[in-house]
Amino acid sequence: MTIDLFIPCFIDQMYPETAMNMVKLLKKAGVDVNYNPEQTCCGQFAFNSGFWDEAKALGNKFLVDFPNDRPVVSPSASCSGYVKNYYQELFHNTSNHLEYKRLVRNMYEISDFLVNKIGVIDFGASFPHKVTFHDSCAGLREYGLTKEARLLLSKVQGLELVEMNDTHVCCGFGGTFAIKHEPISTAMAEQKVLNAIETGAEYIVSTDLSCLMHQHAFARKQGLQIQVIHLVDILASGWGA
């Protein structure tokens, strides 16, 4: 199988090691990876901010950048969920109607792809730490992820997963929400991080680095020692390339 790799803009700029680890995972799973270096943003930020013309322009480019009828796999439940759920708002009954339907059908978040598409759940990873899992709003409510990440984590040697209280509650990031409503966003991050710390976990794990970035910023500002890590980075730990 060959897949097209979609790396969201903020991961490309701020967390490139996660992108590289995703390539490492997919290759170990026996998947050939194609990366189009012309890809940019999917348009979610513009769409959520009400700039639909700009979002449509970015969406048009996205359709051009991913023209193949094969899986498009991403390490972001947020961006993947946006494409799957909201491109219809931009392209339904337009000249790109067939193209957007093809893309939506082929769009996968990485844990969904591994568990439900190709059935690879054990990479021989080793991560001897106690972790707790954060269900992002995008992953849980938009994309519909529930068990996939936890199943993958259950196969990691030495890892202990402990559930935090209110794991399904939003961490307060929400893209522009964190900018427009900073006090509320900060209070929500505090609740999430403190719930994670109460478990005794060393790491907060998620399928969305945007949420993890928000929680890590709060923890660092408050001098709290808990770390954050993307699911992909754990699955790529403990074995060679």
Residue, then its C-alpha position, 0 to 999 in steps of 0.5 A: m500500500t502507498i499512502d500520501l502523508f499530510i503533515p499539518c503546518f504547525i507540526d511541520q514548523m514546531y514538531p518536525e520530529t513527530a512527522m519523521n516518527m510517523v514516517k518511521l512507523l508507517k514504513k515499519a508497518g510495510v506502507d510506502v510513504n509519498y510526501n508532497p513538499e508543496q502541501t501547506c495548510c488545510g484551511q482549518f484556522a481560517f474556516n474556524s475564524g469565519f474567513w471562508d473565502e480564504a479557507k476555500a482557497l486553501g482547500n482548493k490547494f489542498l485538493v490539488d496537493f492530494p490528487n490521488d485516490r489513496p489514503v491520506v494519513s495525518p498525525s492530527a485528529s483536528c486537521s483530519g476531522y476538519v477535512k472529513n467534516y467541513y470540506q462539504e461546507l466549502f465544496h458541496n455542489t461546486s466544480n470540486h464536488l467529486e474531488y472533495k468526496r474522494l479526499v474525505r473518503n481517503m482521509y485518515e488520522i494515524s491511529d485510525f489508519l493503523v488500527n482500523k485500516i491496516g490492523v497493525i497495533d504492535f510496533g515493539a515499542s518500549f516506553p517505561h513511563k506512567v502516562t495518562f491520555h487526553d481525548s481531544c475534542a476533535g478526535l473524540r467528537e469530530y473524528g469519533l476516536t475512542k479506543e484506537a490510541r488506547l489499544l496501541l498504547s496497551k502494546v507498548q512495553g513498560l508503559e502504564l496507562v492511568e486514566m485521569n478524571d474528566t478525560h473527555v473534558c476540553c483542555g481549553f485550546g480550541g484554536t482561536f478560543a485560546i486567543k479570544h477567551e484567554p482567562i477561560s482557556t487558561a482555567m480549562a488548561e489548569q483543570k486538565v493538567l492538574n487532573a493529569i498530575e493527580t494520576g501520578a503520570e509523567y506524561i500526557v499523551s494525545t493524538d493532537l499536538s495542538c492540545l498538548m502544546h496548550q497544556h505544556a505551555f500552562a505546565r511550564k509557566q506554572g513550573l509543573q514537571i509533567q511532560v507531554i508527548h504525541l502518540v506517534d512519538i511513543l510508538a516510535s520509541g525503543w526500536g531502531a529506524 
